[in-house]
Amino acid sequence: MGQAPLILIVEDSSDDVMLLKRAFAKAGVMNPLFTVNSGRQAVRYLSGEEEYADRERFPLPNIILLDLQMPDGDGFDVLRWIRNKFPQGGLLIIVLTRVEEIKKINQAYALGANSFLTKTGDPDELQQLINIFGGYWLLRNQYPEKPMASKEQILNWGIWK
């Protein structure tokens, strides 16, 4: 694989984003990290709209770490939108949330999540999780070619429907 997989963190908690970035750095994960803090912002990023129109500055990710509980479009809305708009795949979606209800886990997988991980507020547990994540998703996993769709196709679909 040529370029390191880009990771998009979709998380509304600035504390969780800070903990995640710290855990990635401590694990030696040097992949590019981008963050957005709402469902709508995630859709704008993936669509290349508004402030995310410059794909040089905001390239499409290979991996999305997706929280489920967010304002302005929850993680399920984002997951549903992604899997409807990018049917060819090429984008790994790892749900990373505090939710542990089996109904929500089943729903995330039914909507096309590739993995479902539960985070806690414990920085040591998060560090262990990111260490494992880095070993599996970043070192061992093989990625398909991207992108999944062109900007023109995405813009023709409209936003958040």
DSSP file (Angstrom, degrees, kcal/mol; ACC not computed):
  #  RESIDUE AA STRUCTURE BP1 BP2  ACC     N-H-->O    O-->H-N    N-H-->O    O-->H-N    TCO  KAPPA ALPHA  PHI   PSI    X-CA   Y-CA   Z-CA
    1    1 A M              0   0    0      0, 0.0     3,-0.0     0, 0.0   141,-0.0   0.000 360.0 360.0 360.0 135.2    0.0    0.0    0.0
    2    2 A G        +     0   0    0      1,-0.1     2,-0.3     2,-0.0     0, 0.0   0.994 360.0  34.3 -77.6 -71.8    1.4    3.4   -1.0
    3    3 A Q  S    S-     0   0    0      1,-0.1    -1,-0.1     3,-0.0     3,-0.1  -0.610  89.4-102.3 -92.6 145.6    0.0    6.1    1.2
    4    4 A A        -     0   0    0     -2,-0.3    -1,-0.1     1,-0.1    -2,-0.0  -0.412  48.9 -98.7 -63.1 136.0   -1.0    5.7    4.8
    5    5 A P        -     0   0    0      0, 0.0     2,-0.3     0, 0.0    -1,-0.1  -0.323  36.3-128.3 -58.8 132.9   -4.8    5.3    5.2
    6    6 A L        -     0   0    0     54,-0.2    56,-2.4    25,-0.1    57,-2.1  -0.660  19.8-149.6 -84.1 137.9   -6.5    8.6    6.2
    7    7 A I  E     -ab  33  63A   0     25,-2.8    27,-2.5    -2,-0.3     2,-0.6  -0.933   6.3-160.7-114.0 128.1   -8.7    8.5    9.2
    8    8 A L  E     -ab  34  64A   0     55,-2.8    57,-2.6    -2,-0.5     2,-0.6  -0.944   9.3-155.6-106.4 119.5  -11.8   10.7    9.7
    9    9 A I  E     -ab  35  65A   0     25,-3.3    27,-2.4    -2,-0.6     2,-0.8  -0.856   5.0-166.7 -96.2 120.4  -13.0   11.0   13.3
   10   10 A V  E     +ab  36  66A   0     55,-3.3    57,-2.5    -2,-0.6     2,-0.3  -0.875  35.4 135.6-109.0  97.9  -16.7   11.9   13.5
   11   11 A E        -     0   0    0     25,-2.2    59,-0.1    -2,-0.8    27,-0.1  -0.989  44.9-159.5-151.6 129.4  -17.0   12.8   17.2
   12   12 A D  S    S+     0   0    0     -2,-0.3     2,-0.7    57,-0.3    25,-0.1   0.671  72.5  87.6 -87.0 -16.9  -18.8   15.7   18.9
   13   13 A S     >  -     0   0    0      1,-0.2     4,-2.2     2,-0.0     5,-0.2  -0.737  58.8-162.7 -88.4 115.3  -16.9   15.5   22.2
   14   14 A S  H  > S+     0   0    0     -2,-0.7     4,-2.3     1,-0.2    -1,-0.2   0.834  93.2  56.3 -64.4 -30.6  -13.7   17.6   22.1
   15   15 A D  H  > S+     0   0    0      2,-0.2     4,-2.5     1,-0.2    -1,-0.2   0.923 107.9  46.9 -65.3 -43.9  -12.5   15.6   25.1
   16   16 A D  H  > S+     0   0    0      2,-0.2     4,-2.7     1,-0.2    -2,-0.2   0.892 111.1  51.9 -65.9 -38.1  -12.9   12.3   23.3
   17   17 A V  H  X S+     0   0    0     -4,-2.2     4,-2.8     2,-0.2     5,-0.2   0.932 110.6  48.4 -61.9 -44.7  -11.2   13.7   20.2
   18   18 A M  H  X S+     0   0    0     -4,-2.3     4,-2.4     1,-0.2    -2,-0.2   0.922 112.6  48.0 -61.8 -44.4   -8.2   14.9   22.3
   19   19 A L  H  X S+     0   0    0     -4,-2.5     4,-2.5     2,-0.2    -1,-0.2   0.901 112.4  49.7 -63.2 -40.7   -8.0   11.4   24.0
   20   20 A L  H  X S+     0   0    0     -4,-2.7     4,-2.7     2,-0.2    -2,-0.2   0.938 111.3  47.6 -63.5 -47.0   -8.2    9.7   20.7
   21   21 A K  H  X S+     0   0    0     -4,-2.8     4,-2.3     1,-0.2    -2,-0.2   0.906 113.0  49.1 -62.0 -41.1   -5.4   11.8   19.1
   22   22 A R  H  X S+     0   0    0     -4,-2.4     4,-2.6    -5,-0.2    -1,-0.2   0.917 111.5  49.3 -63.1 -43.2   -3.3   11.3   22.2
   23   23 A A  H  X S+     0   0    0     -4,-2.5     4,-1.9     2,-0.2    -2,-0.2   0.899 110.7  50.2 -64.8 -40.7   -3.9    7.5   22.0
   24   24 A F  H  <>S+     0   0    0     -4,-2.7     5,-2.6     2,-0.2     4,-0.4   0.933 112.5  47.0 -61.8 -45.0   -3.0    7.4   18.3
   25   25 A A  H ><5S+     0   0    0     -4,-2.3     3,-1.3     1,-0.2    -2,-0.2   0.924 112.3  49.3 -63.3 -44.2    0.2    9.4   18.9
   26   26 A K  H 3<5S+     0   0    0     -4,-2.6    -1,-0.2     1,-0.3    -2,-0.2   0.819 109.2  53.2 -65.5 -30.5    1.2    7.1   21.9
   27   27 A A  T 3<5S-     0   0    0     -4,-1.9    -1,-0.3    -5,-0.2    -2,-0.2   0.523 117.6-114.7 -80.4  -5.2    0.5    4.0   19.8
   28   28 A G  T < 5 +     0   0    0     -3,-1.3     2,-0.7    -4,-0.4    -3,-0.2   0.667  62.3 153.6  80.1  16.1    2.8    5.4   17.1
   29   29 A V      < +     0   0    0     -5,-2.6    -1,-0.3    -6,-0.2    -2,-0.1  -0.711  15.8 174.6 -81.6 113.7    0.0    5.8   14.6
   30   30 A M        +     0   0    0     -2,-0.7    -1,-0.1    -3,-0.1     3,-0.1   0.232  29.2 132.9-106.0  12.7    1.2    8.6   12.2
   31   31 A N  S    S-     0   0    0      1,-0.1     2,-0.2    -7,-0.1   -25,-0.1  -0.254  70.6 -90.7 -61.2 149.8   -1.7    8.3    9.8
   32   32 A P        -     0   0    0      0, 0.0   -25,-2.8     0, 0.0     2,-0.4  -0.444  45.7-159.3 -63.1 133.4   -3.4   11.6    8.8
   33   33 A L  E     +a    7   0A   0    -27,-0.2     2,-0.3    -2,-0.2   -25,-0.2  -0.966  12.9 179.7-118.6 130.0   -6.3   12.4   11.1
   34   34 A F  E     -a    8   0A   0    -27,-2.5   -25,-3.3    -2,-0.4     2,-0.4  -0.939  11.4-156.8-122.3 150.2   -9.2   14.7   10.3
   35   35 A T  E     +a    9   0A   0     -2,-0.3     2,-0.3   -27,-0.2   -25,-0.2  -0.973  14.9 178.5-131.6 145.5  -12.0   15.4   12.6
   36   36 A V  E     -a   10   0A   0    -27,-2.4   -25,-2.2    -2,-0.4    -2,-0.0  -0.948  18.8-148.3-133.8 156.7  -15.6   16.7   12.3
   37   37 A N        +     0   0    0     -2,-0.3     2,-0.3   -27,-0.2   -27,-0.1   0.208  68.3  35.7-119.6  18.8  -18.0   17.1   15.1
   38   38 A S  S  > S-     0   0    0      1,-0.1     4,-1.9    32,-0.1    34,-0.2  -0.986  77.5-108.3-157.8 165.9  -21.5   16.4   13.8
   39   39 A G  H  > S+     0   0    0     32,-1.3     4,-2.0    34,-0.7    34,-0.2   0.923 118.5  48.7 -62.3 -45.3  -23.4   14.2   11.3
   40   40 A R  H  > S+     0   0    0     32,-1.9     4,-2.5    31,-0.3    -1,-0.2   0.894 109.4  52.4 -63.5 -39.8  -24.0   17.1    8.9
   41   41 A Q  H  > S+     0   0    0      1,-0.2     4,-2.5     2,-0.2    -1,-0.2   0.884 107.5  53.0 -64.9 -36.7  -20.4   18.1    9.0
   42   42 A A  H  X S+     0   0    0     -4,-1.9     4,-2.7     2,-0.2    -1,-0.2   0.918 109.7  48.1 -62.5 -43.1  -19.4   14.5    8.2
   43   43 A V  H  X S+     0   0    0     -4,-2.0     4,-2.3     2,-0.2    -2,-0.2   0.913 111.4  49.9 -65.0 -42.4  -21.7   14.5    5.2
   44   44 A R  H  X>S+     0   0    0     -4,-2.5     5,-2.4     2,-0.2     4,-1.1   0.916 111.7  49.4 -61.4 -42.6  -20.3   17.9    4.0
   45   45 A Y  H ><5S+     0   0    0     -4,-2.5     3,-0.8     1,-0.2    -2,-0.2   0.963 114.2  43.7 -60.1 -52.1  -16.7   16.5    4.4
   46   46 A L  H 3<5S+     0   0    0     -4,-2.7    -1,-0.2     1,-0.3    -2,-0.2   0.813 115.3  49.7 -65.9 -30.2  -17.5   13.3    2.4
   47   47 A S  H 3<5S-     0   0    0     -4,-2.3    -1,-0.3    -5,-0.2    -2,-0.2   0.641 107.0-126.7 -80.9 -15.1  -19.4   15.3   -0.2
   48   48 A G  T <<5 +     0   0    0     -4,-1.1     2,-0.2    -3,-0.8    -3,-0.2   0.862  58.1 151.0  70.0  35.7  -16.6   17.8   -0.6
   49   49 A E    > < -     0   0    0     -5,-2.4     3,-2.4    -6,-0.2    -1,-0.2  -0.656  49.5 -20.6-103.4 157.5  -19.0   20.6    0.0
   50   50 A E  G >  S+     0   0    0      1,-0.3     3,-1.8    -2,-0.2     4,-0.2  -0.210 135.7   7.1  52.5-123.8  -18.6   24.1    1.4
   51   51 A E  G 3  S+     0   0    0      1,-0.3     3,-0.3     2,-0.1    -1,-0.3   0.632 133.2  55.8 -65.6 -11.3  -15.5   24.4    3.6
   52   52 A Y  G <  S+     0   0    0     -3,-2.4    -1,-0.3     1,-0.2    -2,-0.2   0.161  71.5 108.1-104.2  16.7  -14.4   20.8    2.5
   53   53 A A    <   +     0   0    0     -3,-1.8     2,-1.0     1,-0.1    -1,-0.2   0.780  58.0  82.7 -67.2 -27.6  -14.5   21.5   -1.3
   54   54 A D    >>  -     0   0    0     -3,-0.3     4,-2.4    -4,-0.2     3,-0.5  -0.680  59.5-171.4 -83.8 101.4  -10.7   21.4   -1.6
   55   55 A R  T 34 S+     0   0    0     -2,-1.0    -1,-0.2     1,-0.2     5,-0.1   0.672  82.7  64.2 -70.0 -16.5   -9.8   17.7   -1.9
   56   56 A E  T 34 S+     0   0    0      2,-0.1    -1,-0.2     1,-0.1    -2,-0.1   0.913 114.6  31.6 -67.7 -42.0   -6.1   18.5   -1.6
   57   57 A R  T <4 S+     0   0    0     -3,-0.5    -2,-0.2     1,-0.2    -1,-0.1   0.797 134.0  31.3 -83.0 -30.6   -6.7   19.8    1.9
   58   58 A F  S  < S-     0   0    0     -4,-2.4    -1,-0.2    -6,-0.1    -2,-0.1  -0.623  80.8-177.5-130.5  71.5   -9.6   17.5    2.8
   59   59 A P        -     0   0    0      0, 0.0    -3,-0.1     0, 0.0   -11,-0.1  -0.251  39.4 -88.5 -69.8 158.6   -9.0   14.2    0.9
   60   60 A L        -     0   0    0      1,-0.1   -54,-0.2    -5,-0.1     2,-0.1  -0.417  49.5-122.6 -63.4 139.3  -11.5   11.3    1.1
   61   61 A P        -     0   0    0      0, 0.0   -54,-0.2     0, 0.0     3,-0.1  -0.358  11.9-152.0 -80.3 163.4  -10.8    9.0    4.1
   62   62 A N  S    S+     0   0    0    -56,-2.4    30,-2.6     1,-0.3     2,-0.4   0.690  86.9  31.3 -95.1 -31.9  -10.1    5.3    4.0
   63   63 A I  E     -bc   7  92A   0    -57,-2.1   -55,-2.8    28,-0.2     2,-0.5  -0.977  65.0-160.4-131.8 138.5  -11.4    4.8    7.6
   64   64 A I  E     -bc   8  93A   0     28,-2.7    30,-3.3    -2,-0.4     2,-0.7  -0.986   6.3-157.8-118.1 127.3  -14.1    6.6    9.5
   65   65 A L  E     -bc   9  94A   0    -57,-2.6   -55,-3.3    -2,-0.5     2,-0.6  -0.927  26.7-165.5 -97.6 114.0  -14.3    6.3   13.3
   66   66 A L  E     -bc  10  95A   0     28,-2.5    30,-2.1    -2,-0.7     2,-0.2  -0.896  17.6-155.2-118.0 118.3  -18.0    7.1   13.9
   67   67 A D        -     0   0    0    -57,-2.5    30,-0.2    -2,-0.6     3,-0.1  -0.587   9.4-151.0 -78.7 150.4  -19.7    8.1   17.2
   68   68 A L  S    S+     0   0    0     -2,-0.2     7,-2.1     1,-0.2     2,-1.0   0.796  79.4  65.7 -92.2 -31.8  -23.4    7.3   17.3
   69   69 A Q  S    S+     0   0    0      5,-0.2   -57,-0.3     6,-0.1    -1,-0.2  -0.764  70.1 130.0-101.8  96.2  -24.6   10.0   19.7
   70   70 A M        -     0   0    0     -2,-1.0     3,-0.3    -3,-0.1     2,-0.1  -0.951  53.8-109.1-140.3 157.9  -24.1   13.4   18.1
   71   71 A P  S    S+     0   0    0      0, 0.0   -32,-1.3     0, 0.0   -31,-0.3  -0.429  94.3  28.6 -79.3 163.2  -26.1   16.5   17.4
   72   72 A D  S    S-     0   0    0    -34,-0.2   -32,-1.9   -33,-0.1   -31,-0.2   0.915 137.1  -1.6  58.0  51.0  -27.2   17.5   13.9
   73   73 A G  S    S-     0   0    0     -3,-0.3   -34,-0.7   -34,-0.2   -32,-0.1   0.625  84.2-128.6 101.6 103.9  -27.5   14.0   12.5
   74   74 A D     >  -     0   0    0    -35,-0.1     4,-1.9   -36,-0.1     3,-0.4  -0.137  33.3 -92.2 -76.4 177.7  -26.5   11.0   14.6
   75   75 A G  H  > S+     0   0    0     -7,-2.1     4,-2.8     1,-0.2     5,-0.2   0.811 124.9  57.3 -61.1 -32.5  -24.1    8.3   13.7
   76   76 A F  H  > S+     0   0    0     -8,-0.5     4,-2.7     2,-0.2    -1,-0.2   0.905 105.8  50.5 -65.5 -39.9  -26.9    6.1   12.3
   77   77 A D  H  > S+     0   0    0     -3,-0.4     4,-2.5     2,-0.2    -2,-0.2   0.922 113.0  46.3 -60.8 -43.7  -27.9    8.9    9.9
   78   78 A V  H  X S+     0   0    0     -4,-1.9     4,-2.9     2,-0.2    -2,-0.2   0.933 112.8  49.0 -64.7 -46.5  -24.3    9.2    8.7
   79   79 A L  H  X S+     0   0    0     -4,-2.8     4,-2.4     1,-0.2     5,-0.2   0.922 112.6  47.7 -60.1 -45.9  -23.9    5.5    8.3
   80   80 A R  H  X S+     0   0    0     -4,-2.7     4,-1.7     2,-0.2    -1,-0.2   0.924 113.0  49.0 -60.7 -45.8  -27.1    5.2    6.4
   81   81 A W  H  X S+     0   0    0     -4,-2.5     4,-2.3    -5,-0.2     5,-0.2   0.927 111.6  48.9 -61.6 -46.5  -26.1    8.1    4.1
   82   82 A I  H  X S+     0   0    0     -4,-2.9     4,-2.6     1,-0.2    -2,-0.2   0.944 112.1  46.8 -60.3 -49.2  -22.6    6.7    3.5
   83   83 A R  H  < S+     0   0    0     -4,-2.4    -1,-0.2     1,-0.2    -2,-0.2   0.767 115.0  47.6 -70.4 -23.8  -23.8    3.3    2.5
   84   84 A N  H  < S+     0   0    0     -4,-1.7    -1,-0.2    -5,-0.2    -2,-0.2   0.839 120.0  37.6 -78.0 -34.7  -26.5    4.7    0.3
   85   85 A K  H  < S+     0   0    0     -4,-2.3    -2,-0.2     1,-0.2    -3,-0.2   0.697 121.6  41.6 -92.7 -21.3  -24.2    7.1   -1.5
   86   86 A F    ><  +     0   0    0     -4,-2.6     3,-1.8    -5,-0.2    -1,-0.2  -0.527  65.0 157.7-122.8  63.2  -21.1    5.0   -1.7
   87   87 A P  T 3   +     0   0    0      0, 0.0    -1,-0.1     0, 0.0     3,-0.1   0.741  66.8  66.0 -65.6 -22.5  -22.5    1.6   -2.7
   88   88 A Q  T 3  S-     0   0    0     60,-0.3     2,-0.2     1,-0.3    -5,-0.1   0.601  96.3-144.6 -75.1  -8.7  -19.2    0.3   -4.1
   89   89 A G    <   +     0   0    0     -3,-1.8    -1,-0.3     1,-0.1     3,-0.1  -0.567  51.5 143.4  82.4-146.7  -17.6    0.4   -0.7
   90   90 A G        +     0   0    0     -2,-0.2     2,-0.4     1,-0.1    -1,-0.1   0.475  57.2  93.7  85.3   2.2  -14.0    1.3   -0.3
   91   91 A L        -     0   0    0     -5,-0.2     2,-0.4    56,-0.1   -28,-0.2  -0.971  65.3-148.2-132.2 116.3  -14.6    3.1    2.9
   92   92 A L  E     -c   63   0A   0    -30,-2.6   -28,-2.7    -2,-0.4     2,-0.6  -0.704  11.2-161.9 -86.6 131.0  -14.3    1.3    6.3
   93   93 A I  E     -c   64   0A   0     -2,-0.4    21,-2.7    19,-0.3    22,-1.2  -0.951   7.5-175.5-118.6 116.0  -16.6    2.5    9.0
   94   94 A I  E     -cd  65 115A   0    -30,-3.3   -28,-2.5    -2,-0.6     2,-0.4  -0.942  19.3-142.3-111.6 113.8  -15.8    1.6   12.6
   95   95 A V  E     -cd  66 116A   0     20,-2.6    22,-3.5    -2,-0.6     2,-0.5  -0.626  20.7-178.2 -73.7 126.6  -18.4    2.7   15.1
   96   96 A L  E     + d   0 117A   0    -30,-2.1     2,-0.3    -2,-0.4    22,-0.2  -0.918  26.9 131.3-130.1 103.0  -16.6    3.9   18.2
   97   97 A T  E     - d   0 118A   0     20,-2.0    22,-2.5    -2,-0.5   -30,-0.1  -0.887  66.2-116.6-148.7 168.6  -19.1    4.9   20.8
   98   98 A R  S    S+     0   0    0     -2,-0.3     2,-0.1    20,-0.2    20,-0.1   0.566  80.0 110.7 -87.1 -11.1  -20.2    4.5   24.4
   99   99 A V        +     0   0    0      1,-0.1    -2,-0.2     5,-0.0    20,-0.1  -0.430  35.4 170.0 -68.2 133.9  -23.4    2.7   23.4
  100  100 A E        +     0   0    0     -2,-0.1     2,-0.2    18,-0.1    -1,-0.1   0.301  28.8 129.1-126.8   7.4  -23.5   -0.9   24.3
  101  101 A E     >  -     0   0    0      1,-0.1     4,-2.2     2,-0.0     3,-0.4  -0.464  57.1-138.3 -69.4 132.5  -27.1   -1.9   23.6
  102  102 A I  H  > S+     0   0    0      1,-0.2     4,-2.9     2,-0.2     5,-0.2   0.846 103.1  58.6 -60.5 -34.8  -27.4   -5.0   21.5
  103  103 A K  H  > S+     0   0    0      1,-0.2     4,-2.1     2,-0.2    -1,-0.2   0.912 109.0  44.3 -60.9 -42.3  -30.2   -3.4   19.5
  104  104 A K  H  > S+     0   0    0     -3,-0.4     4,-2.4     2,-0.2    -2,-0.2   0.875 112.5  51.9 -70.9 -37.7  -27.9   -0.5   18.5
  105  105 A I  H  X S+     0   0    0     -4,-2.2     4,-2.1     2,-0.2    -2,-0.2   0.949 111.7  46.6 -62.0 -48.5  -25.0   -2.8   17.7
  106  106 A N  H  X S+     0   0    0     -4,-2.9     4,-2.6     1,-0.2    -2,-0.2   0.902 111.6  51.8 -59.9 -42.3  -27.3   -4.9   15.4
  107  107 A Q  H  X S+     0   0    0     -4,-2.1     4,-1.8    -5,-0.2    -1,-0.2   0.912 107.7  51.7 -62.7 -43.1  -28.6   -1.7   13.8
  108  108 A A  H  <>S+     0   0    0     -4,-2.4     5,-2.4     1,-0.2     4,-0.3   0.923 112.8  44.7 -61.3 -44.7  -25.1   -0.4   13.1
  109  109 A Y  H ><5S+     0   0    0     -4,-2.1     3,-1.3     1,-0.2    -1,-0.2   0.895 110.4  54.6 -66.5 -38.8  -24.0   -3.7   11.4
  110  110 A A  H 3<5S+     0   0    0     -4,-2.6    -1,-0.2     1,-0.3    -2,-0.2   0.830 106.8  52.4 -63.0 -30.7  -27.3   -3.9    9.5
  111  111 A L  T 3<5S-     0   0    0     -4,-1.8    -1,-0.3    -5,-0.2    -2,-0.2   0.491 131.8 -90.2 -85.2  -3.3  -26.5   -0.4    8.1
  112  112 A G  T < 5 +     0   0    0     -3,-1.3   -19,-0.3    -4,-0.3    -3,-0.2   0.628  65.5 160.3 109.8  14.9  -23.1   -1.4    7.0
  113  113 A A      < -     0   0    0     -5,-2.4    -1,-0.2    -6,-0.1   -19,-0.2  -0.437  30.9-151.9 -64.3 142.3  -20.6   -0.8    9.8
  114  114 A N  S    S+     0   0    0    -21,-2.7     2,-0.3     1,-0.3   -20,-0.2   0.714  76.7   1.8 -85.8 -23.2  -17.5   -2.8    9.4
  115  115 A S  E     -d   94   0A   0    -22,-1.2   -20,-2.6    -7,-0.1     2,-0.4  -0.983  58.9-146.1-159.2 156.3  -16.8   -3.0   13.2
  116  116 A F  E     +d   95   0A   0     -2,-0.3     2,-0.4   -22,-0.2   -20,-0.2  -0.961  21.7 178.5-132.9 114.3  -18.4   -1.8   16.4
  117  117 A L  E     -d   96   0A   0    -22,-3.5   -20,-2.0    -2,-0.4     2,-0.5  -0.927  19.8-140.9-119.1 140.5  -16.1   -0.8   19.3
  118  118 A T  E     -d   97   0A   0     -2,-0.4     2,-0.3   -22,-0.2   -20,-0.2  -0.871  16.5-157.8-102.9 129.1  -17.2    0.4   22.7
  119  119 A K        -     0   0    0    -22,-2.5     2,-0.3    -2,-0.5     7,-0.0  -0.750   3.8-162.0-102.8 152.3  -15.1    3.2   24.3
  120  120 A T        -     0   0    0     -2,-0.3     6,-0.1     2,-0.3   -22,-0.0  -0.714  34.6-109.5-118.9 175.1  -15.0    4.1   27.9
  121  121 A G  S    S+     0   0    0     -2,-0.3     3,-0.1   -23,-0.1    -2,-0.0   0.470  87.1 107.5 -82.5  -1.5  -13.8    7.2   29.7
  122  122 A D     >  -     0   0    0      1,-0.2     4,-2.3     2,-0.0    -2,-0.3  -0.688  60.5-154.9 -82.3 114.6  -10.7    5.3   30.9
  123  123 A P  H  > S+     0   0    0      0, 0.0     4,-2.2     0, 0.0    -1,-0.2   0.828  93.2  54.7 -59.4 -33.1   -7.6    6.6   29.0
  124  124 A D  H  > S+     0   0    0      2,-0.2     4,-2.1     1,-0.2     5,-0.1   0.915 109.6  46.3 -67.7 -42.1   -5.8    3.3   29.6
  125  125 A E  H  > S+     0   0    0      2,-0.2     4,-2.4     1,-0.2    -1,-0.2   0.903 112.2  51.0 -65.8 -40.6   -8.6    1.2   28.1
  126  126 A L  H  X S+     0   0    0     -4,-2.3     4,-2.6     1,-0.2    -2,-0.2   0.902 108.2  53.1 -62.0 -40.2   -8.8    3.6   25.2
  127  127 A Q  H  X S+     0   0    0     -4,-2.2     4,-2.4     2,-0.2    -2,-0.2   0.920 108.9  48.5 -61.4 -44.2   -5.1    3.3   24.6
  128  128 A Q  H  X S+     0   0    0     -4,-2.1     4,-2.2     1,-0.2    -1,-0.2   0.917 111.4  50.9 -60.9 -43.0   -5.4   -0.5   24.5
  129  129 A L  H  X S+     0   0    0     -4,-2.4     4,-2.8     1,-0.2    -2,-0.2   0.920 111.6  46.4 -61.1 -45.2   -8.2   -0.2   22.1
  130  130 A I  H  X S+     0   0    0     -4,-2.6     4,-3.0     2,-0.2    -1,-0.2   0.861 109.0  55.6 -68.7 -35.4   -6.2    2.1   19.8
  131  131 A N  H  X S+     0   0    0     -4,-2.4     4,-1.9    -5,-0.2    -1,-0.2   0.938 113.1  41.5 -59.7 -45.9   -3.1   -0.2   20.0
  132  132 A I  H  X S+     0   0    0     -4,-2.2     4,-2.5     2,-0.2     5,-0.3   0.925 113.6  53.2 -66.8 -44.7   -5.3   -3.1   18.8
  133  133 A F  H  X>S+     0   0    0     -4,-2.8     4,-2.0     1,-0.2     5,-0.9   0.932 109.3  49.5 -54.2 -49.3   -7.0   -0.9   16.2
  134  134 A G  I  X>S+     0   0    0     -4,-3.0     5,-1.2     1,-0.2     4,-0.8   0.901 111.6  48.4 -59.7 -43.0   -3.6    0.2   14.8
  135  135 A G  I  <>S+     0   0    0     -4,-1.9     5,-1.1    -5,-0.2    -1,-0.2   0.904 123.1  30.6 -65.0 -42.1   -2.3   -3.3   14.5
  136  136 A Y  I  X>S+     0   0    0     -4,-2.5     5,-2.2     3,-0.2     4,-0.7   0.978 128.2  30.9 -82.3 -62.9   -5.4   -4.7   12.8
  137  137 A W  I  <5S+     0   0    0     -4,-2.0    -3,-0.2    -5,-0.3    -2,-0.1   0.793 130.3  32.9 -73.0 -29.2   -7.0   -1.9   10.7
  138  138 A L  I  <<S+     0   0    0     -5,-0.9    -3,-0.2    -4,-0.8    -1,-0.2   0.785 129.6  26.9-101.0 -30.1   -3.8    0.0    9.8
  139  139 A L  I  4<S+     0   0    0     -5,-1.2    -3,-0.2    -4,-0.2    -4,-0.1   0.847 131.2  26.0 -99.6 -41.6   -1.1   -2.6    9.6
  140  140 A R  I  <<S+     0   0    0     -5,-1.1    -3,-0.2    -4,-0.7    -4,-0.1   0.815  95.5  92.9 -96.0 -33.9   -2.8   -5.9    8.6
  141  141 A N      < -     0   0    0     -5,-2.2     2,-0.4    -6,-0.1    -4,-0.0  -0.351  65.3-140.1 -68.8 141.0   -6.0   -4.8    6.8
  142  142 A Q        -     0   0    0     -2,-0.1    -1,-0.1  -141,-0.0    -2,-0.1  -0.855  17.2-144.5-100.7 136.3   -5.8   -4.5    3.0
  143  143 A Y        -     0   0    0     -2,-0.4     3,-0.1     1,-0.0     2,-0.1  -0.773   6.5-129.1-105.2 143.1   -7.7   -1.6    1.4
  144  144 A P        -     0   0    0      0, 0.0     2,-0.1     0, 0.0    -1,-0.0  -0.341  43.2 -83.7 -75.7 168.1   -9.5   -1.5   -1.9
  145  145 A E        -     0   0    0     -2,-0.1     0, 0.0     2,-0.0     0, 0.0  -0.412  63.7-119.0 -65.2 149.5   -8.9    1.2   -4.4
  146  146 A K        +     0   0    0     -3,-0.1     2,-0.1    -2,-0.1   -56,-0.1  -0.795  70.0  69.0-124.1 173.2  -10.8    4.4   -3.7
  147  147 A P        -     0   0    0      0, 0.0     3,-0.1     0, 0.0   -56,-0.1   0.563  46.4-156.6 -85.1 174.9  -12.6    6.7   -4.2
  148  148 A M  S    S-     0   0    0      1,-0.3     2,-0.3    -2,-0.1   -60,-0.3   0.751  75.1  -1.2 -84.1 -28.0  -16.1    5.2   -4.1
  149  149 A A  S    S-     0   0    0    -63,-0.1    -1,-0.3   -62,-0.1     2,-0.1  -0.983  77.4-101.2-158.4 158.8  -17.7    7.9   -6.2
  150  150 A S     >  -     0   0    0     -2,-0.3     4,-2.2     1,-0.1     5,-0.2  -0.431  33.9-112.9 -82.4 161.8  -16.8   11.1   -8.0
  151  151 A K  H  > S+     0   0    0      1,-0.2     4,-2.8     2,-0.2     5,-0.2   0.887 118.5  55.5 -59.7 -38.9  -17.6   14.5   -6.6
  152  152 A E  H  > S+     0   0    0      1,-0.2     4,-2.1     2,-0.2    -1,-0.2   0.913 107.0  49.0 -62.1 -42.8  -20.1   15.1   -9.5
  153  153 A Q  H  > S+     0   0    0      2,-0.2     4,-1.1     1,-0.2    -1,-0.2   0.934 112.5  48.3 -61.4 -44.7  -22.0   11.9   -8.5
  154  154 A I  H >X S+     0   0    0     -4,-2.2     3,-0.7     1,-0.2     4,-0.6   0.925 110.9  49.4 -63.3 -44.8  -22.1   12.9   -4.9
  155  155 A L  H >< S+     0   0    0     -4,-2.8     3,-0.9     1,-0.2    -1,-0.2   0.853 107.2  56.4 -64.0 -33.8  -23.3   16.4   -5.7
  156  156 A N  H 3< S+     0   0    0     -4,-2.1    -1,-0.2     1,-0.2    -2,-0.2   0.765 100.1  60.0 -67.8 -24.8  -26.0   15.0   -8.0
  157  157 A W  H << S-     0   0    0     -4,-1.1    -1,-0.2    -3,-0.7    -2,-0.2   0.702 103.4-137.7 -74.6 -17.8  -27.3   13.0   -5.1
  158  158 A G    <<  -     0   0    0     -3,-0.9     2,-0.5    -4,-0.6     3,-0.2  -0.217  29.5 -66.5  79.2 179.1  -28.0   16.0   -3.0
  159  159 A I  S    S-     0   0    0      1,-0.2  -119,-0.0    -3,-0.1  -115,-0.0  -0.894  96.8 -10.0-115.7 136.1  -27.2   16.2    0.7
  160  160 A W              0   0    0     -2,-0.5    -1,-0.2     1,-0.1    -2,-0.1   0.886 360.0 360.0  56.1  53.0  -28.7   14.4    3.6
  161  161 A K              0   0    0     -3,-0.2    -1,-0.1    -4,-0.1    -2,-0.1   0.386 360.0 360.0-118.3 360.0  -31.6   12.7    2.0
